[in-house]
Amino acid sequence: CLKLHEAGTQKLSTGCDMIDQFLKGGFVPGKLYEIYGESGSGKTQFSIQLLLQSLLATKDGGLDGLSLYLMTGKPLNERRFTELKDGFLANNDGKISEQDVYSKIIFSHCSSLEEYNKVFLNLGQRVQSDRLRLIILDNIQAVANNFVRADGQVDFIERSNFLLKHARALKRLAYQYKIVVIVINNVSSEMGQQDNAAFFSDRHKGLQPA
């Protein structure tokens, strides 16, 4: 029964057959995902691809709805976005228009922890009112950096509690509204001490979420 249920679940395609095969079809609504990698490894570009892909009809591997792209680090590189958007439209001629792109993708940039908290507190209401199908948070490390004190030391306990609380809330949000929630994160090398800042608890030798 579980296999039958999963087979009938609409998934968000990445637009790349190899990655879709690895994900067994794509990203499943109702789940929270973390994508992490080194700076400059293409995480934001992949995020934009997913935003565009989500606008397609479900039969074409999309979610047929609105998406929220919440930026907490650098603001959107409009030139790069335009390049990806134009390429996507050319490859999906007749399936989606440029007007769809700008009317169905909501961009929000938070430059401080206070701004982020305001957006986060109203996220559930926004999912309902805007009928969001995809939320991408880029980048959780920028939020975590607010817990670096003036002397350069990190308040690991406070930061870990903050990230754990938000991870649980995002998981509930994804499950309750059956949407795809993706968190982008950077990675850092382990320097012989425990770092509790990882958004998820999984660790890899020598490399972990920042």
C-alpha positions as CSV (number, residue, x, y, z in Angstrom):
1,C,0.0,0.0,0.0
2,L,2.8,2.4,0.8
3,K,4.4,1.8,-2.6
4,L,1.1,2.4,-4.3
5,H,0.6,5.6,-2.3
6,E,4.1,6.9,-3.2
7,A,3.7,6.1,-6.8
8,G,0.6,8.3,-7.0
9,T,2.1,11.2,-5.1
10,Q,2.8,14.3,-7.3
11,K,6.4,15.2,-7.1
12,L,8.4,18.3,-8.1
13,S,10.8,17.5,-10.9
14,T,14.2,19.1,-10.8
15,G,14.2,19.3,-14.6
16,C,17.3,17.0,-14.7
17,D,16.6,13.3,-15.4
18,M,19.7,12.1,-13.5
19,I,18.7,14.0,-10.3
20,D,15.1,13.0,-10.6
21,Q,16.2,9.4,-10.9
22,F,18.3,9.8,-7.7
23,L,15.3,11.4,-5.9
24,K,12.9,8.7,-7.3
25,G,10.9,11.2,-9.2
26,G,11.6,14.5,-7.5
27,F,10.7,16.4,-4.3
28,V,7.7,15.1,-2.4
29,P,5.1,17.6,-1.1
30,G,4.7,17.4,2.7
31,K,8.4,17.1,3.3
32,L,11.3,19.4,4.3
33,Y,14.6,19.1,2.5
34,E,18.0,20.5,3.1
35,I,20.4,21.2,0.2
36,Y,23.9,22.1,1.2
37,G,27.2,22.5,-0.5
38,E,30.3,24.8,-0.7
39,S,29.9,28.4,-1.6
40,G,29.7,28.8,-5.4
41,S,28.6,25.1,-6.0
42,G,25.4,26.1,-7.7
43,K,22.9,25.9,-4.8
44,T,21.1,29.2,-5.7
45,Q,21.1,28.3,-9.4
46,F,19.5,25.0,-8.5
47,S,16.9,26.8,-6.3
48,I,16.0,29.1,-9.2
49,Q,15.6,26.1,-11.5
50,L,13.2,24.6,-8.9
51,L,11.2,27.8,-8.6
52,L,10.7,27.9,-12.4
53,Q,10.0,24.1,-12.6
54,S,7.3,24.4,-9.9
55,L,5.2,26.7,-12.1
56,L,4.6,24.0,-14.6
57,A,1.5,21.9,-14.6
58,T,1.6,18.7,-12.5
59,K,1.6,16.6,-15.7
60,D,4.9,18.3,-16.7
61,G,6.6,17.8,-13.4
62,G,5.6,21.0,-11.7
63,L,3.4,21.9,-8.8
64,D,1.0,24.2,-10.7
65,G,1.0,26.9,-8.0
66,L,2.8,29.8,-6.4
67,S,6.3,29.7,-4.9
68,L,8.0,31.8,-2.2
69,Y,11.8,32.4,-2.5
70,L,13.0,33.8,0.9
71,M,16.5,35.2,0.7
72,T,18.3,35.8,3.9
73,G,21.8,36.3,2.5
74,K,22.7,38.0,-0.7
75,P,19.8,39.6,-2.7
76,L,18.8,38.0,-6.0
77,N,21.2,38.2,-8.9
78,E,18.7,39.6,-11.4
79,R,20.9,39.1,-14.4
80,R,21.5,35.4,-13.6
81,F,17.8,34.9,-12.9
82,T,16.9,36.5,-16.2
83,E,19.3,34.2,-18.0
84,L,17.9,31.1,-16.4
85,K,14.3,32.3,-16.8
86,D,14.8,32.9,-20.6
87,G,16.4,29.5,-21.0
88,F,13.6,27.8,-19.1
89,L,10.9,29.6,-21.2
90,A,12.6,28.6,-24.4
91,N,12.6,25.0,-23.3
92,N,9.0,25.1,-22.2
93,D,7.5,27.1,-25.0
94,G,3.7,27.1,-24.7
95,K,3.6,25.7,-21.3
96,I,4.3,28.8,-19.3
97,S,4.7,32.5,-20.0
98,E,7.0,35.2,-18.7
99,Q,3.9,36.8,-17.0
100,D,3.4,33.5,-15.1
101,V,7.0,33.7,-13.8
102,Y,6.7,37.1,-12.3
103,S,3.2,36.7,-11.0
104,K,3.6,33.2,-9.4
105,I,7.1,33.5,-7.9
106,I,7.2,35.7,-4.8
107,F,10.6,37.1,-3.9
108,S,11.3,38.2,-0.3
109,H,14.6,39.4,1.0
110,C,15.4,39.6,4.8
111,S,18.4,41.7,5.8
112,S,18.1,41.1,9.5
113,L,17.0,38.5,12.0
114,E,14.0,40.7,13.0
115,E,12.8,40.8,9.4
116,Y,13.2,37.0,9.0
117,N,11.3,36.4,12.2
118,K,8.4,38.6,11.0
119,V,8.2,36.6,7.7
120,F,8.5,33.3,9.6
121,L,5.8,34.0,12.1
122,N,3.3,34.7,9.3
123,L,4.4,31.9,7.0
124,G,1.5,29.6,7.7
125,Q,-1.0,32.3,7.0
126,R,0.9,33.2,3.9
127,V,0.8,29.7,2.6
128,Q,-2.9,29.7,2.9
129,S,-3.6,33.2,1.5
130,D,-1.2,32.9,-1.4
131,R,-1.8,29.2,-1.9
132,L,1.9,28.5,-2.0
133,R,3.2,25.1,-3.2
134,L,6.9,25.6,-2.7
135,I,9.0,27.5,-0.2
136,I,12.8,27.9,-0.6
137,L,14.9,29.4,2.2
138,D,18.2,30.6,0.8
139,N,20.4,30.6,3.0
140,I,19.9,29.4,6.5
141,Q,23.5,30.1,7.4
142,A,22.9,33.8,6.9
143,V,20.2,33.5,9.6
144,A,22.5,31.5,11.9
145,N,25.3,34.1,11.5
146,N,23.2,36.5,13.7
147,F,24.3,34.4,16.7
148,V,27.9,35.4,16.3
149,R,28.8,37.7,19.1
150,A,30.8,40.9,18.8
151,D,33.9,39.1,20.0
152,G,33.6,36.6,17.2
153,Q,32.5,33.8,19.4
154,V,29.4,31.8,18.5
155,D,26.5,31.2,21.0
156,F,26.1,27.5,19.9
157,I,23.3,26.7,22.3
158,E,21.1,29.6,21.4
159,R,21.8,29.1,17.7
160,S,21.1,25.4,17.9
161,N,17.8,26.0,19.8
162,F,16.8,28.5,17.2
163,L,17.5,26.3,14.2
164,L,15.9,23.2,15.8
165,K,12.8,25.2,16.6
166,H,12.6,26.5,13.0
167,A,13.3,23.0,11.5
168,R,10.4,21.6,13.5
169,A,8.1,24.4,12.4
170,L,9.0,24.1,8.8
171,K,8.5,20.3,8.9
172,R,5.0,20.9,10.4
173,L,4.3,23.5,7.8
174,A,5.3,21.2,4.9
175,Y,3.2,18.3,6.3
176,Q,0.1,20.3,7.2
177,Y,-0.2,22.0,3.9
178,K,1.4,19.3,1.7
179,I,3.9,21.7,0.2
180,V,7.6,21.3,-0.6
181,V,9.9,23.2,1.7
182,I,13.6,23.4,0.8
183,V,16.3,24.9,3.0
184,I,19.6,25.9,1.4
185,N,22.8,25.7,3.6
186,N,26.5,26.1,3.2
187,V,29.1,23.5,4.4
188,S,32.1,23.9,6.6
189,S,35.0,21.6,7.6
190,E,35.1,20.1,11.0
191,M,38.0,21.5,13.0
192,G,38.1,19.0,15.8
193,Q,35.2,20.4,17.8
194,Q,31.5,19.8,17.8
195,D,29.4,22.4,15.9
196,N,25.7,22.2,16.8
197,A,24.7,24.6,14.0
198,A,23.7,22.0,11.5
199,F,20.1,22.4,10.4
200,F,19.7,18.6,10.4
201,S,21.7,16.2,12.6
202,D,23.2,14.1,9.9
203,R,27.0,14.5,9.7
204,H,29.7,13.4,7.3
205,K,33.3,12.9,8.1
206,G,35.2,16.1,7.6
207,L,32.3,18.0,6.0
208,Q,29.0,19.1,7.5
209,P,26.3,21.7,7.1
210,A,27.5,25.1,8.4
